[in-house]
Amino acid sequence: MKHLYNCSLGKDSVAELILAKKQNVPIDRIVFADLQDADFPQMKEHLFKVQDYIGTEIEVIKAPFTFNEKFFQPVTKGNYVRPYRGFPPTVGCSCWVKRDMKITPIERWTKQNDLSGYVRHFGFAKGEEERLARLPDGVSLLIENGITENQAREICEDAGLLNPLYRYFDRLGCWLCPKQSLKSWRSLWLNFSDLWQKLKYYERFCIWKLTPRYTTNEMEERFIREAEVWQKTEKEKQDKDFATTYVYGKTDAP
């Protein structure tokens, strides 16, 4: 029996690989769906790091087009005919990025490869048993060993394989996903200014808001206000600490 691993390079799927290696479970094939320009650039570097550690080549699956190409493709049928496809809507429709750049290429690859006789591994942690149950040929070493998401993160950290993007985000995905939290948008704005500017460029060609509540400009204004409040609060705290420590004689002034 051979073993195939679906790897997103997130903590759970990487922990599945680490656990397999530790338990001497065969790692015959690993597949990764490359979202190309919709992925963070750091993903490719991390892919090579995981590959070197595991010792098995990671097979990269990708769509025959990029996000940029699909974004500017005209939509000529349906209820929303428009000159550019634009961002995936956050309500009412499935995400075309996930459908066309991840699911469809994986399904095509699966049909092209004879996977009979393969055990398919998915990085599902304890508490995700229902997701695994929807995949009749799927297994998860994490679930079998009762490993939670937090423990999966620790496994990656101990092996030096925690995706560096977790420094900025609680969950990983497309850097331009309209469904991400405001906290994630704030981190993108603060730490990935080049991608933020690209996001603003794309928004100019979309007929709807990036998110149901905010445009990028509206988010920017909010983040700047929050930063100003934080700076003011920190200064007041520092002034208060200085007064308590030095002015009121609790220690000698420097």
DAHU-V188634 format. One line per field, one symbol per residue. psi: psi as a letter, one per 30 degrees, with the letter a starting at -180 (. if undefined). burial: b if it has 24 or more other ideal C-beta (glycine too) atoms within 12 Angstrom, else e. Layout:
psi->???
burial->???
//
This chain:
psi->klkkkjkfgleeeeeeeeeeeeghkkiekkkkjjgcfflkffeeeeeeeeeeeegkkjkkkllglleeeeegkkjflafhklfkealkkflflljfeeeffdeeeeeeeeefkjgkgkkkkkiklkfgeeeeffjfgkljfeeeghkleeeeeeeeeefggkkfffffkellakfgjfglleeeeeeeeefieeeeeeeeeeffgkfllelfekleeeeeeeeeeeeeeeeeeeeeeeeeeeeeeeeggflkk.
burial->eebbbbbbbbbbbbbbbbbbbeeebebbbbbbbbbbbbbbeebeebbeebbebbebebbbbbbeeebeebbeeeeeeeeeeeeebbbbbeeeeebbbbebbbeebbeebeeeeeeeebbbbbbbbbebeeebeeeeebbbbbbeeebebeebbebbeebebbbebbebbeebbbbbbbbbeeebbbbbbeebeebbeebeebbeebeeebbeebebeebbeebeeeeeeeeeeeeeeeeeeeeeeeeeeeeeee
//
